């Protein structure tokens, strides 16, 4: 998603590295190019202003003028300020001391809440939890049936006492607040330790959406209220998130469709604008294309400094450690024990990593 921005910043820093000591003119020119790159990436103007102001102030200080490599010090400053606007320290989910933990998903229609509910469930299953999905979106056509399909793929139960609607002309019926409340009771009775409530989205924030979301929040008292943002929708999504934060409130953000080719302004703006952390990022169509969001890793990606830690984590999940160790032993023994079948098995495991362009 950030390829264009990354290229622009890399080019700017490459030019900067040709300099020796940096003059005020050099720094101003660099900050100006960074500002243009961020604005072209659709980052919120207020965020760009704050970011470039902080970069310029630090770049003009003694920490750069006294550095052995001033250009590299500027890159370090940009990296640190990027981490700051992306939310600073990473934060995990707030889990209830007394289960079940209740997670409420909210957002605009088309943001990918329903699929993300399944991704979050798979993630939590991998951590040893027993989640249940609650179908409280009774307004979008086929939302309930879609969640059932997602739940089946994720291997988790779905609490869906009401079928919802099947086409847009059909008037919504049922009580989403009651469904959410009953879903919590169901989870308690079946000893599920996490409840993920899928709620209705809208084409825009309106009074009805706010009232319904607030009513569901009050009914289930969630430990986390997560606002799902389509990373490809730009500043409209950020403004909606800000309005939702003021009207209903949420505790964190999940970025969906982060593998897209849009400019990425929403991803770079939302934490700074709303003051809420980005908890997770959805990076593909598979239910496993979902990862915790680490601001410092994302900053490294944007600055084309690589993200080795995420690659290592993905490799650990994809590879069978015992099988790989045996294959390595065969390969290094020099006895010719490493066969074509061993090679094919390693290639199969490598394919599980997916595209290296993510």
C-alpha positions in Angstrom: 0.0 0.0 0.0 2.8 2.4 0.9 5.0 1.7 -2.2 4.6 5.2 -3.7 5.2 7.0 -0.4 8.1 4.8 0.3 9.7 5.5 -3.0 9.2 9.3 -2.6 10.8 9.3 0.9 13.6 6.9 -0.2 14.5 9.3 -3.1 14.5 12.3 -0.7 16.8 10.6 1.7 19.1 9.4 -1.1 19.6 13.0 -2.2 20.2 14.0 1.4 23.0 11.5 1.9 25.0 13.2 -0.9 25.4 16.1 1.5 28.0 16.5 4.2 27.0 18.9 6.9 23.4 20.0 6.5 22.4 23.6 6.1 19.1 25.1 7.1 18.3 25.2 3.4 19.0 21.5 3.0 16.7 20.7 6.0 13.9 22.9 4.7 14.1 21.3 1.3 13.9 17.9 2.8 11.0 18.7 5.0 9.2 20.3 2.1 9.6 17.1 0.0 8.4 15.0 3.0 5.3 17.2 3.3 4.5 16.9 -0.4 4.9 13.1 -0.2 2.6 12.8 2.8 -0.1 15.1 1.4 0.0 13.1 -1.9 -0.5 10.0 0.2 -3.7 11.5 1.5 -2.5 11.9 5.0 -4.6 14.4 7.1 -3.3 17.9 6.8 -3.2 18.4 10.5 -1.2 15.3 10.9 1.2 16.4 8.2 1.7 19.8 9.8 2.4 18.3 13.2 4.7 15.7 11.8 6.8 17.9 9.6 7.0 20.6 12.3 8.4 18.0 14.7 10.9 16.7 12.1 12.1 20.2 11.2 12.5 21.2 14.9 14.6 18.2 15.7 16.6 18.3 12.5 17.6 21.9 13.2 18.8 20.9 16.7 22.2 19.8 18.0 21.3 16.1 17.7 21.8 16.5 13.9 24.4 19.2 13.6 26.7 17.3 15.9 26.2 13.9 14.4 28.9 12.1 12.4 26.3 11.3 9.8 23.7 14.1 9.7 21.7 12.6 6.9 21.3 9.3 8.6 20.3 11.2 11.8 17.5 12.9 9.9 16.3 9.5 8.7 16.3 8.3 12.3 14.2 11.3 13.3 11.7 10.7 10.5 11.4 7.1 11.6 10.8 8.0 15.2 8.2 10.6 14.3 6.5 8.1 12.0 6.3 5.7 14.9 4.7 8.5 17.0 1.9 9.3 14.5 1.2 5.6 14.0 0.5 5.3 17.7 3.8 4.8 19.5 3.9 1.7 21.6 2.0 -1.4 20.3 -1.0 -2.5 22.4 -2.7 -5.8 22.5 -6.3 -6.6 23.3 -7.6 -5.8 26.7 -8.8 -9.2 28.0 -11.4 -9.4 30.9 -10.1 -10.6 34.2 -13.3 -12.6 34.5 -14.3 -14.1 31.1 -15.9 -13.8 28.7 -14.0 -10.9 27.1 -16.5 -9.0 24.9 -15.3 -7.4 21.7 -17.7 -5.1 19.8 -16.9 -4.5 16.1 -18.2 -1.3 14.5 -17.5 0.6 11.2 -18.9 1.6 7.9 -20.6 -0.7 5.4 -18.0 -2.4 3.2 -15.1 -2.0 5.7 -14.9 -5.7 6.1 -16.2 -6.2 9.6 -17.8 -9.6 9.1 -14.7 -11.1 7.5 -12.5 -9.5 10.1 -14.7 -11.0 12.9 -13.5 -14.4 11.5 -9.9 -13.3 11.3 -10.0 -12.1 14.9 -11.6 -15.4 16.0 -8.8 -17.4 14.2 -6.2 -15.2 15.8 -7.7 -15.7 19.3 -8.0 -19.5 18.7 -4.3 -19.6 18.0 -3.7 -18.0 21.4 -5.8 -20.7 23.1 -9.1 -18.9 23.4 -12.6 -20.2 22.6 -14.4 -17.4 20.8 -18.0 -17.2 19.6 -19.3 -14.9 16.9 -22.6 -13.0 17.5 -24.6 -11.9 14.5 -26.1 -8.6 15.5 -26.1 -7.0 12.0 -29.7 -7.5 11.1 -29.8 -4.7 8.5 -27.3 -5.5 5.7 -28.7 -8.1 3.3 -27.3 -11.6 4.0 -25.1 -10.3 6.8 -26.1 -13.1 9.1 -25.6 -15.9 6.5 -22.2 -14.4 5.6 -21.1 -14.5 9.2 -22.2 -18.1 9.5 -20.0 -19.0 6.5 -17.1 -17.0 8.0 -17.6 -18.8 11.3 -17.6 -22.2 9.6 -14.4 -21.3 7.8 -12.9 -20.1 11.1 -14.1 -23.2 13.0 -16.0 -21.2 15.6 -19.7 -21.2 16.6 -22.0 -18.4 15.5 -24.9 -17.2 17.7 -27.5 -16.2 15.2 -31.1 -16.4 16.5 -32.4 -14.1 13.9 -32.0 -14.6 10.1 -31.7 -10.9 9.2 -32.7 -9.8 5.7 -31.9 -11.2 2.3 -32.4 -8.2 0.0 -32.3 -4.4 0.3 -36.1 -3.9 -0.3 -36.8 -6.0 2.8 -37.5 -4.0 5.9 -35.1 -4.9 8.8 -36.7 -6.8 11.7 -35.4 -8.2 14.9 -33.6 -6.5 17.8 -29.8 -6.3 17.4 -29.5 -5.1 21.0 -31.4 -8.2 22.2 -29.3 -10.5 20.0 -26.1 -9.0 21.4 -27.3 -9.4 25.0 -28.5 -13.0 24.4 -25.2 -13.8 22.6 -23.3 -12.8 25.8 -25.6 -15.1 27.9 -25.1 -17.9 25.3 -21.3 -17.5 25.6 -21.4 -17.6 29.4 -23.6 -20.7 29.4 -21.3 -22.5 26.9 -18.1 -21.4 28.6 -16.7 -19.4 25.6 -14.1 -17.0 26.9 -14.4 -14.4 24.1 -17.5 -12.9 22.5 -17.1 -11.1 19.1 -20.2 -9.0 18.2 -20.6 -8.1 14.6 -22.8 -5.0 14.3 -24.5 -3.2 11.4 -22.5 -0.7 9.3 -23.8 2.3 7.3 -22.8 4.3 4.3 -22.1 7.1 6.6 -22.4 8.0 10.3 -26.0 9.0 11.2 -28.1 9.3 14.3 -29.6 5.9 13.9 -26.1 4.2 13.7 -24.9 6.1 16.7 -28.0 5.2 18.8 -27.9 1.5 17.9 -24.2 1.2 18.5 -24.5 3.0 21.8 -27.4 0.8 22.9 -25.4 -2.4 22.0 -22.4 -1.1 23.9 -24.5 -0.4 27.0 -26.2 -3.8 26.7 -23.0 -5.9 26.6 -20.4 -3.6 28.3 -17.6 -4.5 25.9 -13.9 -4.8 27.0 -12.9 -3.6 23.5 -14.9 -1.6 21.0 -13.0 -1.8 17.8 -13.6 0.5 14.8 -12.8 -1.2 11.5 -11.4 1.1 8.8 -10.9 0.2 5.2 -7.4 1.5 4.7 -8.2 2.2 1.0 -11.0 4.7 1.7 -8.8 7.7 2.6 -9.7 10.6 4.8 -13.5 9.9 4.7 -12.9 6.9 6.9 -10.8 8.9 9.3 -13.4 11.6 9.7 -16.1 8.9 10.2 -13.9 7.3 12.9 -13.4 10.6 14.6 -17.2 11.3 14.6 -17.8 7.8 16.0 -15.2 8.3 18.7 -17.0 11.4 19.8 -20.5 10.0 19.5 -20.1 6.5 20.8 -16.5 5.9 21.6 -14.1 3.1 20.8 -10.9 1.7 22.2 -8.9 0.7 19.2 -8.8 0.5 15.4 -8.3 -2.4 13.0 -7.1 -1.5 9.4 -8.6 -3.8 6.8 -7.4 -4.2 3.2 -3.9 -3.0 4.0 -2.7 -5.0 1.1 -4.4 -2.7 -1.4 -2.8 -0.2 -3.7 -4.5 2.9 -2.4 -2.4 5.8 -1.0 -2.6 4.8 2.6 -3.5 8.1 4.2 -6.1 6.7 6.5 -3.6 4.2 8.0 -1.1 7.0 8.7 -3.7 9.4 10.1 -6.2 7.5 12.2 -4.2 6.9 15.3 -3.1 10.6 15.5 -6.5 12.0 14.7 -8.6 9.8 17.0 -6.0 9.3 19.7 -6.8 5.5 19.6 -4.3 2.8 18.9 -4.2 0.6 15.8 -4.5 -2.9 17.2 -4.4 -5.1 14.1 -4.0 -5.0 10.4 -5.7 -7.2 7.8 -3.4 -7.9 4.9 -5.3 -10.3 2.5 -8.3 -12.4 1.8 -7.4 -15.5 3.9 -8.5 -15.7 7.5 -4.9 -16.0 8.5 -3.9 -12.7 6.7 -4.2 -10.9 10.0 -1.5 -9.6 12.3 -0.9 -7.4 15.4 0.0 -3.8 14.4 3.4 -2.6 15.5 4.0 1.1 14.7 7.8 0.7 14.6 7.6 -2.1 12.1 5.2 -0.2 9.9 7.5 2.8 10.0 10.4 0.6 8.9 8.3 -0.7 6.0 7.4 2.8 4.9 11.0 4.0 5.0 12.1 0.9 3.1 14.1 -0.3 6.1 12.4 -3.7 6.0 10.4 -5.6 8.6 12.4 -8.7 9.4 10.6 -9.4 12.7 7.2 -9.9 11.0 8.8 -12.1 8.3 10.4 -14.2 11.1 7.0 -14.5 12.9 5.3 -15.6 9.6 8.0 -18.1 9.0 7.7 -19.6 12.5 4.0 -20.1 11.8 4.4 -21.6 8.4 7.4 -23.9 8.9 7.4 -27.2 10.8 10.5 -26.7 13.0 11.2 -30.4 13.6 10.9 -31.3 9.9 13.1 -28.4 8.8 15.7 -29.3 11.4 15.8 -32.9 10.0 16.1 -31.6 6.4 18.9 -29.3 7.4 20.8 -32.2 9.1 20.4 -34.3 5.9 21.6 -31.4 3.7 24.7 -30.7 5.9 25.7 -34.3 6.5 27.3 -34.6 3.1 26.0 -38.2 2.8 23.6 -37.5 0.0 20.6 -38.2 2.2 18.8 -35.0 1.2 16.3 -36.1 -1.5 14.1 -34.4 -4.0 11.1 -35.2 -1.7 12.9 -33.3 1.1 13.4 -30.4 -1.3 9.7 -30.4 -2.4 8.6 -30.5 1.2 10.7 -27.4 2.0 9.2 -25.6 -1.0 5.7 -26.4 0.2 6.4 -24.9 3.5 8.0 -21.8 1.9 4.8 -21.3 -0.2 2.8 -21.1 3.0 4.5 -17.7 3.6 2.6 -16.3 0.7 3.7 -13.4 -1.4 7.0 -11.7 -0.4 5.5 -8.4 -1.6 3.2 -8.1 1.3 
